[in-house]
Amino acid sequence: MGFSIEGKTAIITGAANGVGLAIARHFADKGANVMMADMDEAQLVKEVGETADDSNIRFYAGDLRERLTVANLLSATLDAFDRVDILINGSRQMAVSDPLDLDDDSVEQMLSQNMLTALRMSQLVARRMIRQAEDQDEGQVGAIVNLSSIAARRTHPSLLGYSVSCAALDQMTRSLAVALAPERIRVNAVAFGSVMSASLKDTLRENRGFREDIEDHTPLGRIAAPRELAEAVQFLSCDGAGFVTGQIITVDGGRTLLDPVAAPAH
């Protein structure tokens, strides 16, 4: 066993920007065949280019909340690379919600985008992994990694939909891990805190005190680089993690170790 993903084929959703893009680039650099999927076709073209067919990277644009899009994504991956070994469910959305607003449908939207899309992708890809391994008597058949958040374990009323969807995703991860274990498919998740993505950079420029607040509440005293998330995802995807399944690996610099309620002044 080892930590190499060279020659493996990975589908990575939410790959047009942020953490998903960082994972896609990292996997491609490590020799994996990568199918990048996202709703934002213009951004995918910008990042990958029109000539992706000559490399180990392809992309597919579409709304993964639609079942037909999910099926077409898998078909496009098989057409390009003949198989799929790794699924990274990184298609995520965050929105502010009002817990007392009866007309606020953000919880439903977040569950659809952040959990149900991952569930449908996992179900369809797992079926393919099982079929392509019919003559494989031993070893890992496939790996699924879900991108979650420490919001699943923290209380943020204004992020009700996002927090609930991440908690649901974590439970889905554990349930699928048990269901797919007999098929030798491992399912794990990475729950992360603040990562220096393009969107966070924009937020920090607008609110200079926010960075200091994040760093003050993170024992390691800094914000994660996207590469650090990508490396954690690589570990969970590789054969070296062959006995790891159903785990929610926290990558947050120790942030969830602290009591969110500030100690009273003495």
N, C-alpha and C positions, 0 to 999 in steps of 0.2 A: 504494500500500500504506500501511497505518497500523497503529496498535496498538489500534484499536477492536474490541470484540466485540459491539457493539450490534446487536441483531436476530438474533444467532447463537443456536442452541439447543445447550445443553450438558447432558450427563448427568454427574453428579458422584456417585460412590459413596463410602461412608464419610462421609456428609455430616451425620450427626446431631450430631457434636461435633468438637472439635479443629480440626486443619488443614482437613479436608474441609468442615466448617461454615464456616470463615473464607473458603474459596475460593468456596463457594456464595453467601454473602452478598456477597462482592466482585463476582462475576460478575453477580449480580442488580442490584447498584448501578450497574454499568457498562452496563446495558441488555440483557443477555443473557436469554434464556428458560432457566430452570434446572429440571431434574428432579433433585431430591435423593433419593438412594437409600441405605438403610441397613437393618440388621436391627432396630434399636431404634425401633419405631413410636412408642412413647410419647414418646421424645425428639424425634423428627421433628415430632410434633404440637405439642409444647411450643415448638419453635423456629419453626415455620412457622404453626401455627394451623390450625383446621379450615376456614377460609375462603380457603385458598390459591388456589382456583379463580378468584378475581377478580384475581389478580396475575400476574406473570411467573414465579412459582415454583409448582412442584408437588412432591409427594413420593411415593415408592413404598417400601413396607416389605417386606422379605423376605430370605431367606437366599440370597445370591448365589453360594454354593457349589453351589446346585442349578441345573441347566441350564434347567429350566422357569421359574425365577424370573428368570433373565437374559433369556429370551425375552419374558416378561411385562413386564419393565421397559422393554424397547425398544418393545413394543406400546403401553404406557401413555404413553410419550414421544411417539410418533407420533400417538396419539389427541389429546394435548393441544396439540402444536405442529406436527404434520405432517411434521417432518423432524428430523434430528440432524446437527450440524456439528462438535461437539467432544465428546470423551469424556475425562473425568478419572478415572482408576482410583486412587481414594484409600482403598479398603477395605483396611485393614491391621490386623494383630494382632501384638502382641509378647508373648512368654512366656519365662520363665526355663527353661532346659533343663539336663539333666545329660548331658554328652557320653559318659559311661561307663555310663549306665543303659540296659540292653537293653530295658526296658519303657517307656522314655520315647519317646512318639510325637510329640513337639512338632515335630520336623523335618517330618514328614509333614503335620501340621496347619498349620504356617506356610507350607509350599509350596502347600497347597490354598487357604488364605485369601489369601496375599499375591501369589502368582504365577499359579496356575491360574485363579483368578477373573478376574484382569486379562486373561489370555490369551483366555478364552471371551468376555468382554465385548468385547474388541478385535476378535475374529474376527467376531462377529455384527454389531457396529456398523459395522465396515469394509464388510461386504457391503451394508448399507443405504446407506452413504455412496456406494458405487460405483453402486448402482441409481438413486439420486436424482440423480446427476450424469451420466446417460447422454447428455443433450443439452448438457452443459457442455464446451466445447471447450478452455478454458484456465482457469488459476487454481487455487487450492487447492480440493480436494474435501473434505478433512476433516483434523482434527488430533486426535491421541491423546497424552495426557500421563500418564505413570505416576508415582506418588509412591513414591520409593525412600528410601534412607537411606545415610548414610556408613558405617553398620555393614557394608555390603557390602565395604568396603575396609579395615576395621579388624578386629582379632582380639579377640573377646569370647567365650571358651569358654562362659560361662554363657548367652549369647544365640546359641548355635549355630544353632538353627532359624531365628531371625529373620535372622541374618547371611547364612545360606545362601539363604534365600528372596529376600532383597534382591539378592544377587549374581545369582541366577537371573532376577529381574525385569529387572535391567540388561541381561543378555544377551538376554533376550526382546525388550527395547526395540530393541536394535540389529538383531536378526534381522527383526523385523516392519518396521522402518524400510526395510530393503532390499527386503523382499517387497512392501511396499505403495507404494514409490516410483513404480513405473510407473502406479499408479492415482492419483497426486498426493495421497496421504494421508501426512502426516508423523507420525512417532512419536518422541517424546522422553521424557525422565524428569527429574524434579527430585530429587536426593539431598540431603536436608537433615540438619542436626545438631540441636541443641537448640532447640526452639520453645516459646514461653511459652503452652502450651495449658493447659486446666483441669487435666488429669492431672498435668502437670509442676508447676503451682502447688501442688497437693496434696502432691507429693513434696518440694518445696522447704520447705513448712511443716513437714513431718515431719523433714527433714534439712537444717538451716540451712547446714551446711558444704558441701552438694552444689552450691549455686549458686556459691559462691566457687571450687570446684574446676572447674566448667564454664567460668567466666569466665577463670580462670587458664590454661586450655588452649585458649582462643579468642583469636587475635590481636586481633580487634576488641573484645574485652573485655566482651561482653554476650551475652545470649540473644536470639534473633530474635523479632520480633513476628509473629503469624500473617499479618498483612497483607503482610509482606515475602515470604512464601512464595506468597501468592495473586497478587501482582504478577508474580513470576517465572513462575508457571503461565499467567497471562494473556499474557505475552510469547510463550511457546511456542505458545499457542493461536491467536494473531492472524496476520493476513496479513503483518504486518511481519517475521515470522520465517519467511517463505516459503522460504528456502533453508537452513533449519536442520532437520536430521533425523538420527536415530540418536545423539543426544547425551545424555549424562548430565550435566546442569547441576548443579554443586555449590553449595549455598547454606548455608554453615556458618560464616561469619565467619572463614574461614581455618583452621579447626580441623584439617583433614586435612593442612595444610602442616607441622605440627609432628611431630617424632619422638615417638611415644607412650611411648618408653622415656626416663625422666628421666635427665638427664646426671649422672654421678657427682660427688659433692662434692669440691672441691679443698681 
